[in-house]
């Protein structure tokens, strides 16, 4: 009987292809569990600020800064390609401003949580950010104290407004 025939008709234990588990030496299996990191895209046109924020974020074990740019259009392109969990945007970006870039990012990376990190306090701009679906709005003056917690909060599905903006009329836009 050929081996092909035996595979189809013989007792599997008699097959020449059968390997008894007892003939395999026991092995130690190392299981590595990697906690998934929060992938972050950072867009700010001020290189020194962007570098400072990036350095701060990289000290957090649960964060991975996957891309940095100074341009709104490049932020959209990177978000489409990299699909980050969180996108940090300044309002005053060249190419596309932060609001425009955020609107495009919502389309090309719909699961990304957008957080604006800016000096901009204008209520109309903050409202525009909420309307486009931003999950967070942090003043740069508060970023050192708040940004890490804000990122964790938006990943959990919360909306967060910087403490420096408390009491403004647009606070009602926060769910």
C-alpha positions, -999 to +999 in steps of 0.1 A: +000+000+000+014+034-009+018+061+017-009+082-001-034+053+002-024+047+038-031+083+046-066+079+033-074+044+045-051+032+073-053+036+110-035+069+117-013+053+143+001+030+116+008+058+091+044+064+084+036+101+090+023+097+125+046+111+152+039+100+187+039+129+212+060+108+235+088+108+209+091+146+211+113+159+239+095+182+263+103+219+256+100+250+276+077+275+259+083+311+267+052+332+263+058+369+259+028+391+265+032+426+251+007+451+264-004+471+234+007+507+235-013+538+227-001+549+193+002+587+191+006+610+161+019+645+170+014+676+148+027+710+159+045+735+138+069+747+166+097+722+165+110+729+201+075+724+215+068+693+195+102+678+206+094+686+242+060+670+241+073+640+223+100+635+249+075+638+277+052+612+260+080+588+253+086+585+291+052+568+294+055+531+290+020+528+275+026+555+248+043+551+214+049+582+194+046+568+159+049+600+139+057+637+143+051+665+118+048+702+116+023+702+088-015+695+087-015+678+054+013+654+064-006+647+096-037+636+075-015+614+053+003+598+083-030+592+101-044+574+071-013+552+068-005+546+104-040+545+120-029+559+154-051+557+185-046+593+193-038+624+172-025+655+189-030+686+168-021+722+171-046+747+156-021+768+138-006+743+114+007+751+079-007+731+049-040+725+066-048+742+099-056+719+128-094+721+124-092+712+087-067+685+094-089+671+122-119+669+099-099+650+073-084+627+099-119+618+112-126+605+076-093+587+069-087+573+105-122+572+120-111+554+152-084+579+161-092+601+190-083+638+182-069+660+210-061+696+202-031+709+221-030+747+215-027+782+228-060+790+211-088+800+236-113+815+211-147+800+220-156+797+183-125+776+176-131+754+206-167+748+194-154+740+159-131+714+174-160+697+193-182+698+163-156+679+142-155+652+168-124+661+189-122+642+222-099+666+240-089+702+240-058+711+260-042+745+264-004+744+259+000+761+293-017+731+309-002+703+288+026+695+312+001+688+340-028+674+319-018+658+287-009+623+298-041+620+318-061+635+289-047+609+265-057+581+288-092+596+293-099+600+256-088+564+249-114+553+275-140+573+255-142+604+276-142+640+264-118+663+282-115+701+282-084+718+297-088+732+332-076+766+318-109+768+299-133+760+327-163+783+329-164+792+292-197+790+274-184+761+252-181+738+283-216+726+275-202+710+244-183+685+265-203+653+269 
